């Protein structure tokens, strides 16, 4: 299956043979899950969601600080 991830204006295409969680996709991209929201079809989805087929994901950076 093909997973397309848009993050900071860049599109990355990744291919996986088996279902995979969004958290593992983030790990493979070296992106800490606590720094982004995952959006699929204009809805925020949890990082624990499993990807079972072709999917396009948008990552939105979460800012925090003081």
Secondary structure, DSSP 8 states (H G I E B T S, - for coil): -EEEEEETTEEEEEE-SS-EEHHHHHHHTT--GGGEEEEETTEEE-TT-EE-S-EEEEEEE-----
